[in-house]
Amino acid sequence: MRTSSLHPARLARTVIAASLFVVAAGCAGGSGSALPNPGSNGICDPTATGIQLARPTPGFPANGNNIEIVVNGNSDQLATSSGQFDLILRDQFNGEIDTGFLSPFADPSGPHPYNSDFFYQGTLSTSLLGGRTYSVFLNAPSTNCTPGFVGTIQT
């Protein structure tokens, strides 16, 4: 009886080949790609019909390091590929802080500016500095798209 065994070198080659396949699949461009606005320098979510800051509210009350946006509906690229988007915060001195990738978020007590509200949040790796005004932009960092303005936060 022959038992199946993978030699460590063969196993390593298999893992590397599988990783290259996954990376190649994730980098595919063209209109069929799941990436937001692939191969374009247009706005990162051109199909969105409305995006606003939901939290923090003016004055940046205790919201931790989470930045939350609210979107009108869920038929845009953000809804289908939220993990491809992040938020860029730029202050008046051109300092920049980025959130991690966005994820859907339930916020029943949040602002509801639309008939069909969907919330997403990203987490900052550092706290915002006091006395600053931050412009917030929706971005898709793995594409060439142009970050779209969402709103401002004053600390």
NURO-684464 format. One line per 5 residues: number of its first residue (from 1); their letters; for each residue x, y, z of N, C-alpha, C, O. Coordinates in Angstrom, 1 decimal, always signed. Layout:
# NURO-684464
NUM> A> X/Y/Z/X/Y/Z/X/Y/Z/X/Y/Z | ...
//
This chain:
# NURO-684464
1> MRTSS> +0.8/-1.2/+0.0/+0.0/+0.0/+0.0/+0.9/+1.2/+0.0/+1.8/+1.4/+0.8 | +0.6/+2.1/-0.9/+1.4/+3.3/-1.0/+0.7/+4.5/-0.3/-0.5/+4.7/-0.6 | +1.4/+5.2/+0.6/+0.8/+6.3/+1.3/+1.2/+7.6/+0.6/+2.4/+7.7/+0.1 | +0.3/+8.5/+0.5/+0.6/+9.8/-0.2/+1.3/+10.7/+0.8/+0.9/+10.8/+1.9 | +2.4/+11.2/+0.4/+3.1/+12.2/+1.2/+3.7/+13.3/+0.3/+4.0/+13.1/-0.9
6> LHPAR> +3.6/+14.4/+0.9/+4.2/+15.6/+0.1/+5.5/+15.9/+0.7/+5.7/+16.2/+1.9 | +6.5/+15.9/-0.1/+7.8/+16.4/+0.2/+7.7/+17.9/+0.6/+7.0/+18.6/-0.1 | +8.4/+18.3/+1.6/+8.4/+19.8/+1.9/+8.6/+20.7/+0.8/+8.0/+21.8/+0.7 | +9.6/+20.4/-0.1/+9.8/+21.3/-1.3/+8.7/+21.3/-2.2/+8.3/+22.3/-2.8 | +8.0/+20.1/-2.4/+6.9/+20.0/-3.3/+5.7/+20.8/-2.7/+5.0/+21.5/-3.4
11> LARTV> +5.5/+20.7/-1.4/+4.5/+21.4/-0.7/+4.7/+23.0/-0.9/+3.8/+23.7/-1.1 | +5.9/+23.4/-0.7/+6.3/+24.8/-0.8/+6.0/+25.3/-2.2/+5.4/+26.4/-2.4 | +6.4/+24.5/-3.3/+6.1/+24.9/-4.6/+4.6/+25.0/-4.9/+4.1/+25.9/-5.6 | +3.8/+24.1/-4.3/+2.4/+24.1/-4.5/+1.8/+25.4/-3.9/+0.9/+26.0/-4.5 | +2.2/+25.7/-2.7/+1.7/+26.9/-2.0/+2.1/+28.2/-2.8/+1.2/+29.1/-2.9
16> IAASL> +3.3/+28.2/-3.2/+3.7/+29.4/-4.0/+2.9/+29.5/-5.3/+2.5/+30.6/-5.7 | +2.7/+28.4/-6.0/+2.0/+28.5/-7.3/+0.5/+28.9/-7.0/+0.0/+29.7/-7.7 | -0.1/+28.4/-5.9/-1.4/+28.8/-5.6/-1.5/+30.3/-5.2/-2.4/+31.0/-5.6 | -0.5/+30.8/-4.5/-0.4/+32.2/-4.1/-0.3/+33.1/-5.3/-1.0/+34.1/-5.4 | +0.5/+32.7/-6.3/+0.6/+33.5/-7.5/-0.7/+33.5/-8.3/-1.0/+34.5/-8.9
21> FVVAA> -1.4/+32.4/-8.3/-2.7/+32.4/-9.0/-3.7/+33.3/-8.3/-4.4/+34.1/-9.0 | -3.7/+33.3/-7.0/-4.6/+34.2/-6.3/-4.3/+35.7/-6.5/-5.1/+36.5/-6.8 | -3.0/+36.0/-6.5/-2.5/+37.4/-6.7/-2.9/+37.8/-8.2/-3.3/+38.9/-8.4 | -2.6/+36.9/-9.1/-2.9/+37.2/-10.5/-4.4/+37.5/-10.7/-4.8/+38.4/-11.4 | -5.2/+36.7/-10.1/-6.7/+36.8/-10.2/-7.1/+38.1/-9.6/-8.0/+38.8/-10.1
26> GCAGG> -6.5/+38.5/-8.5/-6.9/+39.8/-7.8/-6.4/+41.0/-8.6/-7.0/+42.1/-8.4 | -5.4/+40.9/-9.4/-4.9/+42.0/-10.2/-5.5/+42.1/-11.5/-5.1/+43.0/-12.3 | -6.4/+41.3/-11.9/-7.0/+41.3/-13.2/-7.7/+42.7/-13.4/-8.5/+43.1/-12.5 | -7.5/+43.3/-14.6/-8.2/+44.5/-14.9/-9.3/+44.3/-15.8/-9.8/+43.1/-16.0 | -9.8/+45.3/-16.4/-10.9/+45.2/-17.3/-12.3/+45.4/-16.7/-12.4/+45.5/-15.5
31> SGSAL> -13.3/+45.5/-17.5/-14.6/+45.8/-17.0/-15.2/+44.7/-16.2/-16.2/+45.0/-15.4 | -14.8/+43.5/-16.3/-15.3/+42.4/-15.5/-14.7/+42.4/-14.1/-15.1/+41.5/-13.3 | -13.8/+43.2/-13.7/-13.1/+43.1/-12.5/-14.0/+43.6/-11.3/-14.9/+44.5/-11.5 | -13.8/+43.0/-10.1/-14.6/+43.5/-9.0/-14.0/+44.7/-8.3/-14.6/+45.3/-7.5 | -12.8/+45.1/-8.8/-12.2/+46.3/-8.2/-12.9/+47.6/-8.6/-13.5/+47.6/-9.7
36> PNPGS> -13.0/+48.6/-7.7/-13.7/+49.8/-8.1/-13.0/+50.6/-9.2/-11.8/+50.8/-9.1 | -13.7/+50.9/-10.2/-13.3/+51.7/-11.3/-11.9/+51.3/-11.8/-11.0/+52.1/-11.9 | -11.7/+50.0/-12.2/-10.4/+49.5/-12.6/-9.9/+50.2/-13.8/-10.6/+50.5/-14.8 | -8.6/+50.5/-13.9/-7.9/+51.1/-15.0/-8.4/+52.5/-15.4/-8.2/+53.0/-16.5 | -9.0/+53.2/-14.4/-9.5/+54.5/-14.7/-9.0/+55.5/-13.6/-8.7/+55.1/-12.5
41> NGICD> -8.9/+56.7/-14.0/-8.6/+57.7/-13.0/-9.8/+58.5/-12.6/-9.7/+59.6/-12.0 | -11.0/+58.0/-12.9/-12.3/+58.6/-12.5/-12.5/+58.5/-11.0/-11.7/+57.9/-10.3 | -13.6/+59.0/-10.5/-13.9/+58.9/-9.1/-14.0/+57.5/-8.7/-14.5/+56.6/-9.5 | -13.6/+57.2/-7.5/-13.5/+55.8/-7.0/-14.8/+55.0/-7.0/-14.8/+53.8/-7.2 | -15.9/+55.6/-6.7/-17.2/+54.9/-6.7/-18.2/+55.7/-7.6/-19.1/+56.4/-7.0
46> PTATG> -18.1/+55.6/-8.9/-18.9/+56.5/-9.8/-20.4/+56.1/-9.7/-21.2/+56.9/-10.2 | -20.7/+54.9/-9.2/-22.1/+54.5/-9.2/-22.9/+54.9/-8.0/-24.1/+54.7/-7.8 | -22.2/+55.5/-7.0/-22.8/+55.9/-5.7/-23.7/+57.1/-6.0/-23.4/+58.0/-6.8 | -24.9/+57.1/-5.4/-25.8/+58.2/-5.5/-25.8/+59.2/-4.3/-26.6/+60.1/-4.3 | -25.0/+58.9/-3.3/-24.9/+59.7/-2.2/-24.0/+59.1/-1.1/-24.3/+58.0/-0.7
51> IQLAR> -23.0/+59.8/-0.7/-22.2/+59.4/+0.4/-21.9/+60.6/+1.4/-21.6/+61.7/+0.9 | -22.1/+60.3/+2.7/-21.9/+61.4/+3.7/-21.2/+60.8/+4.8/-21.2/+59.6/+5.1 | -20.5/+61.7/+5.6/-20.0/+61.3/+6.9/-21.1/+61.0/+7.8/-22.1/+61.8/+7.9 | -21.1/+59.9/+8.6/-22.1/+59.6/+9.6/-21.5/+59.9/+11.0/-22.2/+60.5/+11.8 | -20.3/+59.4/+11.2/-19.6/+59.6/+12.5/-18.2/+59.7/+12.2/-17.7/+59.0/+11.4
56> PTPGF> -17.4/+60.5/+12.9/-17.8/+61.3/+14.0/-18.7/+62.4/+13.6/-18.7/+62.9/+12.5 | -19.5/+62.9/+14.6/-20.3/+64.0/+14.4/-19.5/+65.3/+14.7/-18.4/+65.1/+15.2 | -20.0/+66.5/+14.4/-19.2/+67.7/+14.6/-18.6/+67.7/+16.0/-19.3/+67.5/+17.0 | -17.3/+68.1/+16.1/-16.6/+68.2/+17.3/-15.9/+66.9/+17.7/-15.2/+66.8/+18.7 | -16.1/+65.8/+16.9/-15.4/+64.5/+17.1/-15.6/+64.0/+18.5/-14.6/+63.9/+19.2
61> PANGN> -16.8/+63.7/+18.9/-17.1/+63.1/+20.2/-16.5/+61.7/+20.3/-16.0/+61.2/+19.3 | -16.6/+61.1/+21.4/-16.0/+59.8/+21.7/-16.5/+58.8/+20.7/-17.6/+58.2/+20.8 | -15.8/+58.6/+19.6/-16.1/+57.6/+18.6/-14.9/+56.7/+18.4/-14.9/+55.9/+17.4 | -14.0/+56.7/+19.3/-12.8/+55.9/+19.1/-12.0/+56.4/+17.9/-12.0/+57.6/+17.6 | -11.5/+55.4/+17.2/-10.7/+55.8/+16.0/-11.5/+55.3/+14.7/-10.9/+55.1/+13.7
66> NIEIV> -12.8/+55.2/+14.8/-13.6/+54.7/+13.7/-14.2/+55.9/+13.0/-14.7/+56.9/+13.6 | -14.1/+55.9/+11.7/-14.7/+56.9/+10.8/-15.8/+56.1/+10.1/-15.6/+55.1/+9.5 | -17.0/+56.6/+10.1/-18.2/+56.0/+9.6/-18.8/+56.8/+8.5/-19.0/+58.0/+8.6 | -19.2/+56.2/+7.4/-19.9/+56.9/+6.3/-21.3/+56.2/+6.1/-21.5/+55.1/+6.5 | -22.2/+57.0/+5.6/-23.5/+56.5/+5.2/-23.7/+56.7/+3.7/-23.4/+57.7/+3.2
71> VNGNS> -24.3/+55.7/+3.1/-24.5/+55.7/+1.6/-25.9/+55.5/+1.3/-26.6/+54.7/+2.0 | -26.4/+56.1/+0.2/-27.7/+56.0/-0.2/-27.8/+54.7/-1.1/-27.4/+54.7/-2.2 | -28.4/+53.6/-0.5/-28.7/+52.4/-1.3/-27.5/+51.5/-1.2/-26.4/+51.8/-0.7 | -27.6/+50.3/-1.8/-26.6/+49.3/-1.8/-26.4/+48.7/-3.2/-26.1/+47.5/-3.3 | -26.5/+49.5/-4.2/-26.3/+49.0/-5.6/-25.1/+49.6/-6.3/-24.9/+49.6/-7.5
76> DQLAT> -24.2/+50.2/-5.4/-23.0/+50.7/-6.0/-21.8/+49.8/-5.7/-21.9/+48.8/-5.1 | -20.6/+50.2/-6.2/-19.4/+49.4/-6.0/-19.0/+49.3/-4.6/-18.4/+48.2/-4.2 | -19.3/+50.2/-3.8/-18.9/+50.1/-2.3/-19.7/+49.0/-1.7/-19.1/+48.2/-0.9 | -20.9/+48.8/-2.1/-21.7/+47.7/-1.5/-21.2/+46.3/-1.9/-21.2/+45.4/-1.1 | -20.8/+46.2/-3.2/-20.3/+44.9/-3.6/-18.8/+44.6/-3.4/-18.4/+43.5/-3.4
81> SSGQF> -18.1/+45.7/-3.1/-16.6/+45.5/-2.9/-16.1/+46.4/-1.7/-15.1/+47.0/-1.9 | -16.8/+46.5/-0.6/-16.4/+47.4/+0.5/-15.0/+47.1/+1.0/-14.3/+48.1/+1.4 | -14.5/+45.9/+0.9/-13.2/+45.6/+1.4/-12.1/+46.1/+0.4/-10.9/+46.0/+0.7 | -12.5/+46.7/-0.7/-11.5/+47.3/-1.6/-11.4/+48.9/-1.4/-10.5/+49.5/-2.0 | -12.2/+49.4/-0.5/-12.2/+50.8/-0.2/-11.6/+51.2/+1.2/-11.7/+50.4/+2.1
86> DLILR> -11.0/+52.4/+1.3/-10.7/+52.9/+2.6/-11.0/+54.4/+2.5/-11.5/+54.9/+1.5 | -10.7/+55.1/+3.6/-11.0/+56.5/+3.7/-9.6/+57.2/+3.9/-8.8/+56.8/+4.7 | -9.4/+58.3/+3.2/-8.2/+59.2/+3.4/-8.7/+60.4/+4.2/-9.7/+61.0/+3.8 | -8.0/+60.8/+5.2/-8.3/+62.0/+5.9/-7.0/+62.9/+5.7/-5.9/+62.6/+6.1 | -7.3/+64.1/+5.2/-6.2/+65.1/+4.9/-6.5/+66.3/+5.7/-7.6/+66.9/+5.7
91> DQFNG> -5.5/+66.8/+6.5/-5.7/+68.0/+7.3/-5.3/+69.2/+6.5/-4.8/+69.1/+5.4 | -5.5/+70.4/+7.1/-5.2/+71.7/+6.4/-3.7/+71.9/+6.1/-3.3/+72.8/+5.4 | -2.9/+71.0/+6.8/-1.4/+71.1/+6.6/-0.9/+70.0/+5.6/+0.3/+69.8/+5.6 | -1.8/+69.4/+4.9/-1.5/+68.3/+4.0/-1.0/+67.0/+4.7/-0.5/+66.1/+4.0 | -1.3/+66.9/+6.0/-1.0/+65.7/+6.7/-2.1/+64.7/+6.3/-3.2/+65.0/+6.1
96> EIDTG> -1.7/+63.4/+6.2/-2.7/+62.4/+5.7/-2.7/+61.2/+6.7/-1.7/+60.7/+7.1 | -3.9/+60.7/+7.0/-4.1/+59.5/+7.8/-5.1/+58.7/+7.0/-6.1/+59.2/+6.5 | -4.9/+57.4/+6.8/-5.8/+56.5/+6.1/-6.4/+55.5/+7.1/-5.8/+55.1/+8.1 | -7.6/+55.1/+6.8/-8.3/+54.1/+7.6/-7.9/+52.7/+7.0/-7.3/+52.7/+6.0 | -8.2/+51.7/+7.8/-8.1/+50.4/+7.2/-9.2/+50.2/+6.2/-10.0/+51.1/+6.0
101> FLSPF> -9.3/+49.1/+5.5/-10.4/+48.9/+4.5/-11.7/+48.9/+5.2/-11.9/+48.6/+6.4 | -12.7/+49.4/+4.5/-14.1/+49.6/+5.0/-14.8/+48.2/+5.2/-14.5/+47.3/+4.5 | -15.7/+48.2/+6.1/-16.6/+47.1/+6.3/-18.0/+47.6/+6.6/-18.2/+48.6/+7.2 | -19.0/+46.8/+6.2/-20.4/+47.2/+6.5/-20.6/+47.2/+8.0/-19.9/+46.5/+8.8 | -21.4/+48.1/+8.4/-21.6/+48.4/+9.8/-23.1/+48.7/+10.1/-23.7/+49.5/+9.4
106> ADPSG> -23.7/+48.1/+11.1/-25.1/+48.4/+11.5/-25.0/+49.6/+12.4/-24.3/+49.6/+13.4 | -25.8/+50.6/+12.2/-25.9/+51.8/+13.1/-27.3/+52.3/+13.1/-27.6/+53.3/+12.5 | -28.2/+51.6/+13.8/-29.6/+52.0/+13.9/-29.8/+53.4/+14.5/-30.8/+54.1/+14.2 | -28.9/+53.9/+15.3/-29.1/+55.2/+15.9/-28.3/+56.3/+15.2/-28.3/+57.4/+15.6 | -27.7/+55.9/+14.1/-26.9/+56.9/+13.3/-27.8/+57.8/+12.5/-29.0/+57.6/+12.5
111> PHPYN> -27.2/+58.7/+11.8/-28.0/+59.6/+10.9/-28.6/+58.9/+9.8/-28.0/+57.9/+9.2 | -29.8/+59.2/+9.4/-30.5/+58.6/+8.3/-30.9/+59.6/+7.3/-32.1/+60.0/+7.2 | -30.0/+60.1/+6.4/-30.3/+61.1/+5.5/-31.0/+60.6/+4.2/-31.6/+61.4/+3.4 | -31.0/+59.3/+4.0/-31.6/+58.7/+2.8/-32.7/+57.8/+3.1/-32.9/+57.4/+4.3 | -33.5/+57.4/+2.1/-34.6/+56.4/+2.3/-34.0/+55.0/+2.6/-34.6/+54.2/+3.2
116> SDFFY> -32.8/+54.8/+2.0/-32.2/+53.5/+2.1/-30.7/+53.7/+2.5/-29.9/+53.8/+1.7 | -30.5/+53.7/+3.9/-29.2/+54.0/+4.4/-28.4/+52.7/+4.6/-28.8/+51.7/+5.1 | -27.1/+52.8/+4.2/-26.1/+51.7/+4.4/-24.9/+52.3/+5.0/-24.4/+53.3/+4.5 | -24.4/+51.7/+6.1/-23.2/+52.3/+6.8/-22.0/+51.4/+6.6/-22.1/+50.2/+6.5 | -20.8/+52.1/+6.5/-19.5/+51.5/+6.4/-18.6/+52.2/+7.4/-18.7/+53.4/+7.6
121> QGTLS> -17.6/+51.5/+7.9/-16.7/+52.1/+8.8/-15.3/+51.6/+8.5/-15.1/+50.5/+8.1 | -14.3/+52.5/+8.8/-12.9/+52.2/+8.7/-12.3/+52.7/+10.0/-12.8/+53.6/+10.6 | -11.2/+52.0/+10.4/-10.5/+52.4/+11.7/-9.2/+53.0/+11.4/-8.4/+52.5/+10.6 | -8.9/+54.1/+12.1/-7.7/+54.8/+12.0/-6.6/+54.1/+12.8/-7.0/+53.6/+13.9 | -5.4/+54.1/+12.4/-4.3/+53.5/+13.2/-3.8/+54.5/+14.3/-3.0/+54.0/+15.1
126> TSLLG> -4.2/+55.7/+14.2/-3.8/+56.7/+15.2/-4.9/+57.7/+15.4/-5.9/+57.7/+14.7 | -4.9/+58.4/+16.5/-5.9/+59.4/+16.8/-5.7/+60.7/+16.0/-4.6/+61.0/+15.6 | -6.8/+61.3/+15.7/-6.7/+62.6/+15.0/-6.2/+63.7/+16.0/-6.4/+63.6/+17.2 | -5.5/+64.6/+15.4/-4.9/+65.7/+16.2/-6.0/+66.8/+16.5/-6.8/+67.1/+15.6 | -6.0/+67.4/+17.6/-6.9/+68.5/+18.0/-6.6/+69.7/+17.2/-5.5/+70.0/+16.8
131> GRTYS> -7.7/+70.5/+17.0/-7.5/+71.8/+16.3/-7.3/+71.7/+14.8/-6.7/+72.6/+14.2 | -7.7/+70.6/+14.3/-7.5/+70.4/+12.8/-8.8/+70.2/+12.1/-9.8/+69.9/+12.7 | -8.8/+70.5/+10.8/-9.9/+70.2/+10.0/-9.5/+69.2/+9.0/-8.5/+69.4/+8.2 | -10.1/+68.1/+9.0/-9.8/+67.0/+8.1/-10.8/+66.8/+7.0/-12.0/+66.8/+7.2 | -10.4/+66.8/+5.7/-11.2/+66.5/+4.6/-11.2/+65.0/+4.4/-10.1/+64.4/+4.4
136> VFLNA> -12.3/+64.3/+4.3/-12.4/+62.9/+4.2/-12.7/+62.5/+2.7/-13.6/+63.1/+2.1 | -12.0/+61.5/+2.2/-12.2/+61.1/+0.8/-12.3/+59.6/+0.8/-11.7/+58.8/+1.5 | -13.2/+59.1/-0.1/-13.4/+57.7/-0.3/-12.4/+57.3/-1.4/-12.3/+57.9/-2.4 | -11.6/+56.2/-1.1/-10.5/+55.8/-1.9/-10.5/+54.3/-2.1/-11.0/+53.5/-1.3 | -10.0/+53.9/-3.3/-9.8/+52.5/-3.5/-8.3/+52.3/-3.8/-7.9/+52.5/-5.0
141> PSTNC> -7.5/+52.0/-2.8/-6.0/+52.1/-2.9/-5.4/+51.2/-4.0/-4.3/+51.5/-4.4 | -6.0/+50.1/-4.4/-5.4/+49.2/-5.3/-5.8/+49.6/-6.8/-5.5/+48.8/-7.7 | -6.3/+50.8/-7.0/-6.7/+51.2/-8.3/-6.1/+52.6/-8.6/-5.4/+53.2/-7.7 | -6.3/+53.1/-9.8/-5.8/+54.4/-10.1/-6.9/+55.5/-10.0/-6.8/+56.6/-10.4 | -8.1/+55.1/-9.4/-9.2/+56.0/-9.3/-8.9/+57.3/-8.4/-7.9/+57.2/-7.6
146> TPGFV> -9.6/+58.3/-8.6/-9.5/+59.6/-7.9/-10.4/+59.5/-6.7/-11.6/+59.3/-6.8 | -9.8/+59.7/-5.5/-10.6/+59.7/-4.3/-11.7/+60.7/-4.3/-11.5/+61.9/-4.7 | -12.9/+60.3/-3.9/-14.1/+61.2/-3.9/-14.3/+61.8/-2.6/-14.2/+61.2/-1.5 | -14.6/+63.1/-2.6/-14.8/+63.9/-1.3/-16.1/+63.4/-0.6/-17.1/+63.2/-1.3 | -16.0/+63.2/+0.7/-17.2/+62.7/+1.5/-17.6/+63.8/+2.4/-18.8/+64.0/+2.6
151> GTIQT> -16.7/+64.5/+3.1/-17.1/+65.5/+4.1/-15.9/+66.0/+4.9/-14.8/+65.6/+4.6 | -16.1/+66.8/+5.9/-15.1/+67.2/+6.8/-15.3/+66.9/+8.2/-16.5/+66.8/+8.7 | -14.2/+66.8/+9.0/-14.3/+66.6/+10.4/-13.4/+67.7/+11.0/-12.3/+67.9/+10.6 | -13.9/+68.3/+12.1/-13.2/+69.3/+12.8/-12.9/+68.8/+14.2/-13.8/+68.3/+14.9 | -11.7/+68.8/+14.6/-11.3/+68.3/+16.0/-11.0/+69.5/+16.9/-10.7/+69.2/+18.1
//
